[in-house]
Amino acid sequence: MNKNALRGFAAAGLLVAGLTGCGGAATSTDAASEPASESATPTATPTKAYTLEELTAVLGQIKDQQGAKLSVMSSADLSGAMEQSKAVMAQMDIQPAACKEMAMGSTAQPIEGVKAAIGVSQNAASGVISTISLGTGLGDRIAARAQEAKNQVAQCGTMTMTGPTVSGTITVTDLEAKKPANALFAYRMDTELSTGGKTSVILSQAVDQNVLISVTGMGGKSEEAALASVTGLLDQASELIK
């Protein structure tokens, strides 16, 4: 099961290249007994620099809806499958052209310096294959990637792809109203091929401590089932990364 799930993981672009970020304003405490000239200066909480080993350990604590631990690996384990997927997608013409990175997902141009720990699970009852990746290495540059990803969700509602042997359409549906509470965004990507094949993937992301949390749910009997799996994994990761 693991090898097949990972091939689907890479081919469907489940490690999305677009990154998102969030931030909060620092708060200060006024000391009424102190003179104005000696007012306290707010102290920023330092961001923890997570290592790949630490992120792998975090994934080891996350469980799927069935209470089972995830199959955990690193992005290096997927390099071969992703190179194959890149070769296939390089032959595809995506329109609008500006949406090609979103259509390709993880098979798009690599993000230099980023390393990721990846977990995979499959729910036998619902049929949903879920993945979660925890990426590190971008530092505060993650904020710049955030806006790019959000813009693509809004701009790439409908895409077409044409290749040597197959063509199809990709439809993106914004799930803003249904996204997990800790998520920055969520959307559903539906692909319909000229051969009759169809796939549907829900993707959601969050950022904490400069760690990109990217979660997907593919297949299953309903959008609700896939979204519930995505929400459960993302919420656990958000709670564990402090």
Steps between C-alpha positions, in 0.01 A plus 500: 500500500771751590677500162175542306382774732829685460484485122154652515630753752766625259297481179204687644722778630417445862809682620380836376773742394306811607574591858297707742583696810337687782610731774369673807568839648698512820320629806646719770416535864466853642650545845302784659746544785796560267584834340410537134869524409557152642209329329551132437610390154316196368722198460447287192475128557785336307407262222619146556714362218368148453730234359382226267555248778278698736224526239522128438453448873192726493345291223567190709254635760217566253228240447237463231126474551533130575749568778789354302841660466600636159754348264781756533784578258704794374475697177819326384306172489268650236767644273474226237121509476497879484758507220280263298197719561694812400596337171137423423372844597775675301327373187168651602380842386311667786271798439493760643879471494527684832321208665746230393675488837170444676398228254834324543499530876807334649635412157555869425838666535655390830530742789872518567601426857170351612496161667183322602381212713198326353228281644247288309187316610210323335156469656364159410143600585479828305764427237674835562877510453641778717844656501664756723835665445693719741750715312790700636784703352332813361511706817293818489497489118195285546289818525584603145394161368177531695355775288593319179307191608194696606496692174509178302198361682306809392638524146514136390138390533502318166802363316551289189787265433604350169767237445622254238256226599246653737322826575268615771362772721586597856249683718596666828234568762583729792396340831550811710176443690594140580873525566646368827506758778881515499534509121594796286304368205345186356379405154385204296668416170294285260669355191306343213697336218397441140542128568220518756719492809408729788679596821409730785747631757443730797802705603546715809799679649613674814828652618633498855854575618602534133393140439268440207223255587350366177219245520301326229214257470447309176221267394240371737123497492438870557656842537399497866699180564814637335467837674453334839822305451687813390369698797596233751859478379551876468357571845731242662807643327408856596467392863836321505710767330565767762 
